Amino acid sequence: MAEPIRLGLLIEDPEDVREFEENMRNPKATKEQVEFIREAIRVYKTHPF
């Protein structure tokens, strides 16, 4: 039987840790990403399962 994949994250540089934690608390999205998500929602609503 296959074993589950164990994911882990190791960040050693203190500045990288600070940046990662800030991004987790306050994620940012580009205008293109927001538009992509809006389009995906629109498509989903017009073609439900």
mmCIF entry with sequence, helices, sheets and N, C-alpha, C, O atoms, coordinates in Angstrom:
data_MODEL
# 
_entry.id   MODEL 
# 
_entity.id                         1 
_entity.type                       polymer 
_entity.pdbx_number_of_molecules   1 
# 
_entity_poly.entity_id                      1 
_entity_poly.type                           'polypeptide(L)' 
_entity_poly.nstd_linkage                   no 
_entity_poly.nstd_monomer                   no 
_entity_poly.pdbx_seq_one_letter_code       MAEPIRLGLLIEDPEDVREFEENMRNPKATKEQVEFIREAIRVYKTHPF 
_entity_poly.pdbx_seq_one_letter_code_can   MAEPIRLGLLIEDPEDVREFEENMRNPKATKEQVEFIREAIRVYKTHPF 
_entity_poly.pdbx_strand_id                 A 
# 
loop_
_entity_poly_seq.entity_id 
_entity_poly_seq.num 
_entity_poly_seq.mon_id 
_entity_poly_seq.hetero 
1 1  MET n 
1 2  ALA n 
1 3  GLU n 
1 4  PRO n 
1 5  ILE n 
1 6  ARG n 
1 7  LEU n 
1 8  GLY n 
1 9  LEU n 
1 10 LEU n 
1 11 ILE n 
1 12 GLU n 
1 13 ASP n 
1 14 PRO n 
1 15 GLU n 
1 16 ASP n 
1 17 VAL n 
1 18 ARG n 
1 19 GLU n 
1 20 PHE n 
1 21 GLU n 
1 22 GLU n 
1 23 ASN n 
1 24 MET n 
1 25 ARG n 
1 26 ASN n 
1 27 PRO n 
1 28 LYS n 
1 29 ALA n 
1 30 THR n 
1 31 LYS n 
1 32 GLU n 
1 33 GLN n 
1 34 VAL n 
1 35 GLU n 
1 36 PHE n 
1 37 ILE n 
1 38 ARG n 
1 39 GLU n 
1 40 ALA n 
1 41 ILE n 
1 42 ARG n 
1 43 VAL n 
1 44 TYR n 
1 45 LYS n 
1 46 THR n 
1 47 HIS n 
1 48 PRO n 
1 49 PHE n 
# 
_struct_asym.id          A 
_struct_asym.entity_id   1 
# 
loop_
_struct_conf.conf_type_id 
_struct_conf.id 
_struct_conf.pdbx_PDB_helix_id 
_struct_conf.beg_label_comp_id 
_struct_conf.beg_label_asym_id 
_struct_conf.beg_label_seq_id 
_struct_conf.pdbx_beg_PDB_ins_code 
_struct_conf.end_label_comp_id 
_struct_conf.end_label_asym_id 
_struct_conf.end_label_seq_id 
_struct_conf.pdbx_end_PDB_ins_code 
_struct_conf.beg_auth_comp_id 
_struct_conf.beg_auth_asym_id 
_struct_conf.beg_auth_seq_id 
_struct_conf.end_auth_comp_id 
_struct_conf.end_auth_asym_id 
_struct_conf.end_auth_seq_id 
_struct_conf.pdbx_PDB_helix_class 
_struct_conf.details 
_struct_conf.pdbx_PDB_helix_length 
HELX_P HELX_P1 AA1 PRO A 14 ? ARG A 25 ? PRO A 14 ARG A 25 1 ? 12 
HELX_P HELX_P2 AA2 LYS A 31 ? THR A 46 ? LYS A 31 THR A 46 1 ? 16 
# 
_struct_conf_type.id          HELX_P 
_struct_conf_type.criteria    ? 
_struct_conf_type.reference   ? 
# 
loop_
_atom_site.group_PDB 
_atom_site.id 
_atom_site.type_symbol 
_atom_site.label_atom_id 
_atom_site.label_alt_id 
_atom_site.label_comp_id 
_atom_site.label_asym_id 
_atom_site.label_entity_id 
_atom_site.label_seq_id 
_atom_site.pdbx_PDB_ins_code 
_atom_site.Cartn_x 
_atom_site.Cartn_y 
_atom_site.Cartn_z 
_atom_site.occupancy 
_atom_site.B_iso_or_equiv 
_atom_site.pdbx_formal_charge 
_atom_site.auth_seq_id 
_atom_site.auth_comp_id 
_atom_site.auth_asym_id 
_atom_site.auth_atom_id 
_atom_site.pdbx_PDB_model_num 
ATOM 1   N N  . MET A 1 1  ? 0.844   -1.171 0.000   1.00 0.00 ? 1  MET A N  1 
ATOM 2   C CA . MET A 1 1  ? 0.000   0.000  0.000   1.00 0.00 ? 1  MET A CA 1 
ATOM 3   C C  . MET A 1 1  ? 0.897   1.245  0.000   1.00 0.00 ? 1  MET A C  1 
ATOM 4   O O  . MET A 1 1  ? 1.957   1.258  0.627   1.00 0.00 ? 1  MET A O  1 
ATOM 5   N N  . ALA A 1 2  ? 0.468   2.261  -0.694  1.00 0.00 ? 2  ALA A N  1 
ATOM 6   C CA . ALA A 1 2  ? 1.250   3.496  -0.779  1.00 0.00 ? 2  ALA A CA 1 
ATOM 7   C C  . ALA A 1 2  ? 1.193   4.263  0.534   1.00 0.00 ? 2  ALA A C  1 
ATOM 8   O O  . ALA A 1 2  ? 0.191   4.238  1.249   1.00 0.00 ? 2  ALA A O  1 
ATOM 9   N N  . GLU A 1 3  ? 2.284   4.939  0.828   1.00 0.00 ? 3  GLU A N  1 
ATOM 10  C CA . GLU A 1 3  ? 2.322   5.773  2.028   1.00 0.00 ? 3  GLU A CA 1 
ATOM 11  C C  . GLU A 1 3  ? 1.908   7.196  1.680   1.00 0.00 ? 3  GLU A C  1 
ATOM 12  O O  . GLU A 1 3  ? 2.178   7.661  0.573   1.00 0.00 ? 3  GLU A O  1 
ATOM 13  N N  . PRO A 1 4  ? 1.253   7.899  2.613   1.00 0.00 ? 4  PRO A N  1 
ATOM 14  C CA . PRO A 1 4  ? 0.898   9.290  2.335   1.00 0.00 ? 4  PRO A CA 1 
ATOM 15  C C  . PRO A 1 4  ? 2.144   10.164 2.212   1.00 0.00 ? 4  PRO A C  1 
ATOM 16  O O  . PRO A 1 4  ? 3.168   9.898  2.841   1.00 0.00 ? 4  PRO A O  1 
ATOM 17  N N  . ILE A 1 5  ? 2.045   11.173 1.422   1.00 0.00 ? 5  ILE A N  1 
ATOM 18  C CA . ILE A 1 5  ? 3.147   12.117 1.249   1.00 0.00 ? 5  ILE A CA 1 
ATOM 19  C C  . ILE A 1 5  ? 3.157   13.061 2.437   1.00 0.00 ? 5  ILE A C  1 
ATOM 20  O O  . ILE A 1 5  ? 2.130   13.634 2.798   1.00 0.00 ? 5  ILE A O  1 
ATOM 21  N N  . ARG A 1 6  ? 4.305   13.214 3.032   1.00 0.00 ? 6  ARG A N  1 
ATOM 22  C CA . ARG A 1 6  ? 4.441   14.131 4.164   1.00 0.00 ? 6  ARG A CA 1 
ATOM 23  C C  . ARG A 1 6  ? 5.055   15.425 3.657   1.00 0.00 ? 6  ARG A C  1 
ATOM 24  O O  . ARG A 1 6  ? 6.178   15.439 3.151   1.00 0.00 ? 6  ARG A O  1 
ATOM 25  N N  . LEU A 1 7  ? 4.316   16.499 3.797   1.00 0.00 ? 7  LEU A N  1 
ATOM 26  C CA . LEU A 1 7  ? 4.808   17.792 3.351   1.00 0.00 ? 7  LEU A CA 1 
ATOM 27  C C  . LEU A 1 7  ? 5.409   18.544 4.527   1.00 0.00 ? 7  LEU A C  1 
ATOM 28  O O  . LEU A 1 7  ? 4.896   18.475 5.644   1.00 0.00 ? 7  LEU A O  1 
ATOM 29  N N  . GLY A 1 8  ? 6.469   19.245 4.283   1.00 0.00 ? 8  GLY A N  1 
ATOM 30  C CA . GLY A 1 8  ? 7.109   20.018 5.330   1.00 0.00 ? 8  GLY A CA 1 
ATOM 31  C C  . GLY A 1 8  ? 7.704   21.278 4.742   1.00 0.00 ? 8  GLY A C  1 
ATOM 32  O O  . GLY A 1 8  ? 8.007   21.336 3.550   1.00 0.00 ? 8  GLY A O  1 
ATOM 33  N N  . LEU A 1 9  ? 7.866   22.264 5.559   1.00 0.00 ? 9  LEU A N  1 
ATOM 34  C CA . LEU A 1 9  ? 8.421   23.526 5.122   1.00 0.00 ? 9  LEU A CA 1 
ATOM 35  C C  . LEU A 1 9  ? 9.527   23.919 6.086   1.00 0.00 ? 9  LEU A C  1 
ATOM 36  O O  . LEU A 1 9  ? 9.312   24.013 7.294   1.00 0.00 ? 9  LEU A O  1 
ATOM 37  N N  . LEU A 1 10 ? 10.704  24.145 5.542   1.00 0.00 ? 10 LEU A N  1 
ATOM 38  C CA . LEU A 1 10 ? 11.829  24.575 6.355   1.00 0.00 ? 10 LEU A CA 1 
ATOM 39  C C  . LEU A 1 10 ? 12.335  25.906 5.817   1.00 0.00 ? 10 LEU A C  1 
ATOM 40  O O  . LEU A 1 10 ? 12.761  26.008 4.667   1.00 0.00 ? 10 LEU A O  1 
ATOM 41  N N  . ILE A 1 11 ? 12.280  26.912 6.662   1.00 0.00 ? 11 ILE A N  1 
ATOM 42  C CA . ILE A 1 11 ? 12.802  28.228 6.306   1.00 0.00 ? 11 ILE A CA 1 
ATOM 43  C C  . ILE A 1 11 ? 13.802  28.594 7.388   1.00 0.00 ? 11 ILE A C  1 
ATOM 44  O O  . ILE A 1 11 ? 13.463  28.639 8.571   1.00 0.00 ? 11 ILE A O  1 
ATOM 45  N N  . GLU A 1 12 ? 15.017  28.852 6.983   1.00 0.00 ? 12 GLU A N  1 
ATOM 46  C CA . GLU A 1 12 ? 16.061  29.109 7.965   1.00 0.00 ? 12 GLU A CA 1 
ATOM 47  C C  . GLU A 1 12 ? 16.384  30.595 8.123   1.00 0.00 ? 12 GLU A C  1 
ATOM 48  O O  . GLU A 1 12 ? 16.686  31.037 9.232   1.00 0.00 ? 12 GLU A O  1 
ATOM 49  N N  . ASP A 1 13 ? 16.328  31.367 7.051   1.00 0.00 ? 13 ASP A N  1 
ATOM 50  C CA . ASP A 1 13 ? 16.674  32.784 7.108   1.00 0.00 ? 13 ASP A CA 1 
ATOM 51  C C  . ASP A 1 13 ? 15.581  33.553 7.860   1.00 0.00 ? 13 ASP A C  1 
ATOM 52  O O  . ASP A 1 13 ? 14.418  33.491 7.460   1.00 0.00 ? 13 ASP A O  1 
ATOM 53  N N  . PRO A 1 14 ? 15.914  34.268 8.927   1.00 0.00 ? 14 PRO A N  1 
ATOM 54  C CA . PRO A 1 14 ? 14.906  35.001 9.702   1.00 0.00 ? 14 PRO A CA 1 
ATOM 55  C C  . PRO A 1 14 ? 14.087  35.997 8.858   1.00 0.00 ? 14 PRO A C  1 
ATOM 56  O O  . PRO A 1 14 ? 12.898  36.185 9.114   1.00 0.00 ? 14 PRO A O  1 
ATOM 57  N N  . GLU A 1 15 ? 14.703  36.620 7.877   1.00 0.00 ? 15 GLU A N  1 
ATOM 58  C CA . GLU A 1 15 ? 13.974  37.560 7.019   1.00 0.00 ? 15 GLU A CA 1 
ATOM 59  C C  . GLU A 1 15 ? 12.946  36.808 6.172   1.00 0.00 ? 15 GLU A C  1 
ATOM 60  O O  . GLU A 1 15 ? 11.838  37.303 5.965   1.00 0.00 ? 15 GLU A O  1 
ATOM 61  N N  . ASP A 1 16 ? 13.299  35.622 5.683   1.00 0.00 ? 16 ASP A N  1 
ATOM 62  C CA . ASP A 1 16 ? 12.360  34.806 4.920   1.00 0.00 ? 16 ASP A CA 1 
ATOM 63  C C  . ASP A 1 16 ? 11.186  34.363 5.788   1.00 0.00 ? 16 ASP A C  1 
ATOM 64  O O  . ASP A 1 16 ? 10.043  34.333 5.331   1.00 0.00 ? 16 ASP A O  1 
ATOM 65  N N  . VAL A 1 17 ? 11.473  34.021 7.039   1.00 0.00 ? 17 VAL A N  1 
ATOM 66  C CA . VAL A 1 17 ? 10.423  33.625 7.975   1.00 0.00 ? 17 VAL A CA 1 
ATOM 67  C C  . VAL A 1 17 ? 9.464   34.789 8.198   1.00 0.00 ? 17 VAL A C  1 
ATOM 68  O O  . VAL A 1 17 ? 8.247   34.605 8.172   1.00 0.00 ? 17 VAL A O  1 
ATOM 69  N N  . ARG A 1 18 ? 10.002  35.979 8.415   1.00 0.00 ? 18 ARG A N  1 
ATOM 70  C CA . ARG A 1 18 ? 9.164   37.149 8.641   1.00 0.00 ? 18 ARG A CA 1 
ATOM 71  C C  . ARG A 1 18 ? 8.282   37.423 7.424   1.00 0.00 ? 18 ARG A C  1 
ATOM 72  O O  . ARG A 1 18 ? 7.088   37.690 7.561   1.00 0.00 ? 18 ARG A O  1 
ATOM 73  N N  . GLU A 1 19 ? 8.876   37.355 6.239   1.00 0.00 ? 19 GLU A N  1 
ATOM 74  C CA . GLU A 1 19 ? 8.117   37.611 5.007   1.00 0.00 ? 19 GLU A CA 1 
ATOM 75  C C  . GLU A 1 19 ? 7.027   36.559 4.798   1.00 0.00 ? 19 GLU A C  1 
ATOM 76  O O  . GLU A 1 19 ? 5.905   36.890 4.414   1.00 0.00 ? 19 GLU A O  1 
ATOM 77  N N  . PHE A 1 20 ? 7.359   35.289 5.053   1.00 0.00 ? 20 PHE A N  1 
ATOM 78  C CA . PHE A 1 20 ? 6.382   34.219 4.917   1.00 0.00 ? 20 PHE A CA 1 
ATOM 79  C C  . PHE A 1 20 ? 5.211   34.434 5.871   1.00 0.00 ? 20 PHE A C  1 
ATOM 80  O O  . PHE A 1 20 ? 4.054   34.333 5.463   1.00 0.00 ? 20 PHE A O  1 
ATOM 81  N N  . GLU A 1 21 ? 5.499   34.726 7.126   1.00 0.00 ? 21 GLU A N  1 
ATOM 82  C CA . GLU A 1 21 ? 4.435   34.934 8.108   1.00 0.00 ? 21 GLU A CA 1 
ATOM 83  C C  . GLU A 1 21 ? 3.572   36.141 7.739   1.00 0.00 ? 21 GLU A C  1 
ATOM 84  O O  . GLU A 1 21 ? 2.352   36.097 7.897   1.00 0.00 ? 21 GLU A O  1 
ATOM 85  N N  . GLU A 1 22 ? 4.188   37.208 7.254   1.00 0.00 ? 22 GLU A N  1 
ATOM 86  C CA . GLU A 1 22 ? 3.429   38.391 6.832   1.00 0.00 ? 22 GLU A CA 1 
ATOM 87  C C  . GLU A 1 22 ? 2.509   38.048 5.662   1.00 0.00 ? 22 GLU A C  1 
ATOM 88  O O  . GLU A 1 22 ? 1.351   38.464 5.641   1.00 0.00 ? 22 GLU A O  1 
ATOM 89  N N  . ASN A 1 23 ? 3.017   37.297 4.696   1.00 0.00 ? 23 ASN A N  1 
ATOM 90  C CA . ASN A 1 23 ? 2.201   36.901 3.547   1.00 0.00 ? 23 ASN A CA 1 
ATOM 91  C C  . ASN A 1 23 ? 1.054   35.980 3.952   1.00 0.00 ? 23 ASN A C  1 
ATOM 92  O O  . ASN A 1 23 ? -0.018  36.028 3.347   1.00 0.00 ? 23 ASN A O  1 
ATOM 93  N N  . MET A 1 24 ? 1.262   35.152 4.954   1.00 0.00 ? 24 MET A N  1 
ATOM 94  C CA . MET A 1 24 ? 0.180   34.280 5.431   1.00 0.00 ? 24 MET A CA 1 
ATOM 95  C C  . MET A 1 24 ? -0.898  35.101 6.152   1.00 0.00 ? 24 MET A C  1 
ATOM 96  O O  . MET A 1 24 ? -2.088  34.805 6.038   1.00 0.00 ? 24 MET A O  1 
ATOM 97  N N  . ARG A 1 25 ? -0.478  36.126 6.886   1.00 0.00 ? 25 ARG A N  1 
ATOM 98  C CA . ARG A 1 25 ? -1.450  36.969 7.605   1.00 0.00 ? 25 ARG A CA 1 
ATOM 99  C C  . ARG A 1 25 ? -2.174  37.915 6.667   1.00 0.00 ? 25 ARG A C  1 
ATOM 100 O O  . ARG A 1 25 ? -3.354  38.201 6.868   1.00 0.00 ? 25 ARG A O  1 
ATOM 101 N N  . ASN A 1 26 ? -1.493  38.402 5.652   1.00 0.00 ? 26 ASN A N  1 
ATOM 102 C CA . ASN A 1 26 ? -2.044  39.435 4.782   1.00 0.00 ? 26 ASN A CA 1 
ATOM 103 C C  . ASN A 1 26 ? -1.702  39.114 3.323   1.00 0.00 ? 26 ASN A C  1 
ATOM 104 O O  . ASN A 1 26 ? -0.834  39.754 2.730   1.00 0.00 ? 26 ASN A O  1 
ATOM 105 N N  . PRO A 1 27 ? -2.391  38.115 2.747   1.00 0.00 ? 27 PRO A N  1 
ATOM 106 C CA . PRO A 1 27 ? -2.058  37.743 1.367   1.00 0.00 ? 27 PRO A CA 1 
ATOM 107 C C  . PRO A 1 27 ? -2.429  38.850 0.380   1.00 0.00 ? 27 PRO A C  1 
ATOM 108 O O  . PRO A 1 27 ? -3.387  39.592 0.597   1.00 0.00 ? 27 PRO A O  1 
ATOM 109 N N  . LYS A 1 28 ? -1.672  38.950 -0.688  1.00 0.00 ? 28 LYS A N  1 
ATOM 110 C CA . LYS A 1 28 ? -1.915  39.965 -1.707  1.00 0.00 ? 28 LYS A CA 1 
ATOM 111 C C  . LYS A 1 28 ? -2.170  39.256 -3.039  1.00 0.00 ? 28 LYS A C  1 
ATOM 112 O O  . LYS A 1 28 ? -1.570  38.221 -3.333  1.00 0.00 ? 28 LYS A O  1 
ATOM 113 N N  . ALA A 1 29 ? -3.062  39.828 -3.827  1.00 0.00 ? 29 ALA A N  1 
ATOM 114 C CA . ALA A 1 29 ? -3.354  39.271 -5.146  1.00 0.00 ? 29 ALA A CA 1 
ATOM 115 C C  . ALA A 1 29 ? -3.234  40.386 -6.174  1.00 0.00 ? 29 ALA A C  1 
ATOM 116 O O  . ALA A 1 29 ? -3.574  41.539 -5.910  1.00 0.00 ? 29 ALA A O  1 
ATOM 117 N N  . THR A 1 30 ? -2.746  40.018 -7.348  1.00 0.00 ? 30 THR A N  1 
ATOM 118 C CA . THR A 1 30 ? -2.655  40.991 -8.427  1.00 0.00 ? 30 THR A CA 1 
ATOM 119 C C  . THR A 1 30 ? -4.039  41.200 -9.041  1.00 0.00 ? 30 THR A C  1 
ATOM 120 O O  . THR A 1 30 ? -4.953  40.412 -8.801  1.00 0.00 ? 30 THR A O  1 
ATOM 121 N N  . LYS A 1 31 ? -4.187  42.252 -9.826  1.00 0.00 ? 31 LYS A N  1 
ATOM 122 C CA . LYS A 1 31 ? -5.460  42.501 -10.508 1.00 0.00 ? 31 LYS A CA 1 
ATOM 123 C C  . LYS A 1 31 ? -5.807  41.340 -11.432 1.00 0.00 ? 31 LYS A C  1 
ATOM 124 O O  . LYS A 1 31 ? -6.973  40.963 -11.553 1.00 0.00 ? 31 LYS A O  1 
ATOM 125 N N  . GLU A 1 32 ? -4.798  40.777 -12.081 1.00 0.00 ? 32 GLU A N  1 
ATOM 126 C CA . GLU A 1 32 ? -5.017  39.644 -12.976 1.00 0.00 ? 32 GLU A CA 1 
ATOM 127 C C  . GLU A 1 32 ? -5.526  38.424 -12.209 1.00 0.00 ? 32 GLU A C  1 
ATOM 128 O O  . GLU A 1 32 ? -6.406  37.709 -12.688 1.00 0.00 ? 32 GLU A O  1 
ATOM 129 N N  . GLN A 1 33 ? -4.974  38.189 -11.023 1.00 0.00 ? 33 GLN A N  1 
ATOM 130 C CA . GLN A 1 33 ? -5.420  37.053 -10.222 1.00 0.00 ? 33 GLN A CA 1 
ATOM 131 C C  . GLN A 1 33 ? -6.867  37.245 -9.768  1.00 0.00 ? 33 GLN A C  1 
ATOM 132 O O  . GLN A 1 33 ? -7.657  36.302 -9.801  1.00 0.00 ? 33 GLN A O  1 
ATOM 133 N N  . VAL A 1 34 ? -7.211  38.446 -9.350  1.00 0.00 ? 34 VAL A N  1 
ATOM 134 C CA . VAL A 1 34 ? -8.582  38.741 -8.923  1.00 0.00 ? 34 VAL A CA 1 
ATOM 135 C C  . VAL A 1 34 ? -9.542  38.549 -10.092 1.00 0.00 ? 34 VAL A C  1 
ATOM 136 O O  . VAL A 1 34 ? -10.605 37.952 -9.925  1.00 0.00 ? 34 VAL A O  1 
ATOM 137 N N  . GLU A 1 35 ? -9.186  39.043 -11.261 1.00 0.00 ? 35 GLU A N  1 
ATOM 138 C CA . GLU A 1 35 ? -10.036 38.890 -12.442 1.00 0.00 ? 35 GLU A CA 1 
ATOM 139 C C  . GLU A 1 35 ? -10.182 37.414 -12.813 1.00 0.00 ? 35 GLU A C  1 
ATOM 140 O O  . GLU A 1 35 ? -11.271 36.979 -13.188 1.00 0.00 ? 35 GLU A O  1 
ATOM 141 N N  . PHE A 1 36 ? -9.110  36.647 -12.715 1.00 0.00 ? 36 PHE A N  1 
ATOM 142 C CA . PHE A 1 36 ? -9.165  35.215 -13.011 1.00 0.00 ? 36 PHE A CA 1 
ATOM 143 C C  . PHE A 1 36 ? -10.145 34.516 -12.071 1.00 0.00 ? 36 PHE A C  1 
ATOM 144 O O  . PHE A 1 36 ? -10.940 33.687 -12.513 1.00 0.00 ? 36 PHE A O  1 
ATOM 145 N N  . ILE A 1 37 ? -10.095 34.839 -10.797 1.00 0.00 ? 37 ILE A N  1 
ATOM 146 C CA . ILE A 1 37 ? -10.992 34.219 -9.819  1.00 0.00 ? 37 ILE A CA 1 
ATOM 147 C C  . ILE A 1 37 ? -12.432 34.630 -10.093 1.00 0.00 ? 37 ILE A C  1 
ATOM 148 O O  . ILE A 1 37 ? -13.335 33.797 -10.011 1.00 0.00 ? 37 ILE A O  1 
ATOM 149 N N  . ARG A 1 38 ? -12.663 35.899 -10.417 1.00 0.00 ? 38 ARG A N  1 
ATOM 150 C CA . ARG A 1 38 ? -14.022 36.341 -10.759 1.00 0.00 ? 38 ARG A CA 1 
ATOM 151 C C  . ARG A 1 38 ? -14.562 35.590 -11.968 1.00 0.00 ? 38 ARG A C  1 
ATOM 152 O O  . ARG A 1 38 ? -15.723 35.181 -11.981 1.00 0.00 ? 38 ARG A O  1 
ATOM 153 N N  . GLU A 1 39 ? -13.729 35.409 -12.973 1.00 0.00 ? 39 GLU A N  1 
ATOM 154 C CA . GLU A 1 39 ? -14.140 34.673 -14.169 1.00 0.00 ? 39 GLU A CA 1 
ATOM 155 C C  . GLU A 1 39 ? -14.434 33.217 -13.822 1.00 0.00 ? 39 GLU A C  1 
ATOM 156 O O  . GLU A 1 39 ? -15.401 32.648 -14.328 1.00 0.00 ? 39 GLU A O  1 
ATOM 157 N N  . ALA A 1 40 ? -13.617 32.610 -12.970 1.00 0.00 ? 40 ALA A N  1 
ATOM 158 C CA . ALA A 1 40 ? -13.848 31.221 -12.558 1.00 0.00 ? 40 ALA A CA 1 
ATOM 159 C C  . ALA A 1 40 ? -15.174 31.095 -11.817 1.00 0.00 ? 40 ALA A C  1 
ATOM 160 O O  . ALA A 1 40 ? -15.906 30.128 -12.030 1.00 0.00 ? 40 ALA A O  1 
ATOM 161 N N  . ILE A 1 41 ? -15.494 32.042 -10.963 1.00 0.00 ? 41 ILE A N  1 
ATOM 162 C CA . ILE A 1 41 ? -16.770 32.029 -10.239 1.00 0.00 ? 41 ILE A CA 1 
ATOM 163 C C  . ILE A 1 41 ? -17.926 32.171 -11.222 1.00 0.00 ? 41 ILE A C  1 
ATOM 164 O O  . ILE A 1 41 ? -18.937 31.480 -11.103 1.00 0.00 ? 41 ILE A O  1 
ATOM 165 N N  . ARG A 1 42 ? -17.774 33.065 -12.190 1.00 0.00 ? 42 ARG A N  1 
ATOM 166 C CA . ARG A 1 42 ? -18.830 33.272 -13.183 1.00 0.00 ? 42 ARG A CA 1 
ATOM 167 C C  . ARG A 1 42 ? -19.073 31.985 -13.974 1.00 0.00 ? 42 ARG A C  1 
ATOM 168 O O  . ARG A 1 42 ? -20.220 31.587 -14.177 1.00 0.00 ? 42 ARG A O  1 
ATOM 169 N N  . VAL A 1 43 ? -17.998 31.338 -14.417 1.00 0.00 ? 43 VAL A N  1 
ATOM 170 C CA . VAL A 1 43 ? -18.130 30.091 -15.171 1.00 0.00 ? 43 VAL A CA 1 
ATOM 171 C C  . VAL A 1 43 ? -18.787 29.020 -14.308 1.00 0.00 ? 43 VAL A C  1 
ATOM 172 O O  . VAL A 1 43 ? -19.660 28.291 -14.779 1.00 0.00 ? 43 VAL A O  1 
ATOM 173 N N  . TYR A 1 44 ? -18.380 28.923 -13.071 1.00 0.00 ? 44 TYR A N  1 
ATOM 174 C CA . TYR A 1 44 ? -18.953 27.921 -12.161 1.00 0.00 ? 44 TYR A CA 1 
ATOM 175 C C  . TYR A 1 44 ? -20.448 28.145 -11.987 1.00 0.00 ? 44 TYR A C  1 
ATOM 176 O O  . TYR A 1 44 ? -21.223 27.188 -12.009 1.00 0.00 ? 44 TYR A O  1 
ATOM 177 N N  . LYS A 1 45 ? -20.861 29.393 -11.814 1.00 0.00 ? 45 LYS A N  1 
ATOM 178 C CA . LYS A 1 45 ? -22.276 29.698 -11.598 1.00 0.00 ? 45 LYS A CA 1 
ATOM 179 C C  . LYS A 1 45 ? -23.115 29.420 -12.838 1.00 0.00 ? 45 LYS A C  1 
ATOM 180 O O  . LYS A 1 45 ? -24.281 29.044 -12.718 1.00 0.00 ? 45 LYS A O  1 
ATOM 181 N N  . THR A 1 46 ? -22.544 29.598 -14.025 1.00 0.00 ? 46 THR A N  1 
ATOM 182 C CA . THR A 1 46 ? -23.297 29.345 -15.244 1.00 0.00 ? 46 THR A CA 1 
ATOM 183 C C  . THR A 1 46 ? -23.280 27.890 -15.670 1.00 0.00 ? 46 THR A C  1 
ATOM 184 O O  . THR A 1 46 ? -24.094 27.482 -16.499 1.00 0.00 ? 46 THR A O  1 
ATOM 185 N N  . HIS A 1 47 ? -22.370 27.098 -15.121 1.00 0.00 ? 47 HIS A N  1 
ATOM 186 C CA . HIS A 1 47 ? -22.282 25.661 -15.451 1.00 0.00 ? 47 HIS A CA 1 
ATOM 187 C C  . HIS A 1 47 ? -22.178 24.827 -14.171 1.00 0.00 ? 47 HIS A C  1 
ATOM 188 O O  . HIS A 1 47 ? -21.149 24.199 -13.925 1.00 0.00 ? 47 HIS A O  1 
ATOM 189 N N  . PRO A 1 48 ? -23.230 24.818 -13.361 1.00 0.00 ? 48 PRO A N  1 
ATOM 190 C CA . PRO A 1 48 ? -23.163 24.038 -12.117 1.00 0.00 ? 48 PRO A CA 1 
ATOM 191 C C  . PRO A 1 48 ? -23.133 22.528 -12.415 1.00 0.00 ? 48 PRO A C  1 
ATOM 192 O O  . PRO A 1 48 ? -23.463 22.096 -13.520 1.00 0.00 ? 48 PRO A O  1 
ATOM 193 N N  . PHE A 1 49 ? -22.743 21.762 -11.440 1.00 0.00 ? 49 PHE A N  1 
ATOM 194 C CA . PHE A 1 49 ? -22.669 20.301 -11.587 1.00 0.00 ? 49 PHE A CA 1 
ATOM 195 C C  . PHE A 1 49 ? -24.012 19.719 -11.853 1.00 0.00 ? 49 PHE A C  1 
ATOM 196 O O  . PHE A 1 49 ? -24.139 18.504 -12.004 1.00 0.00 ? 49 PHE A O  1 
# 
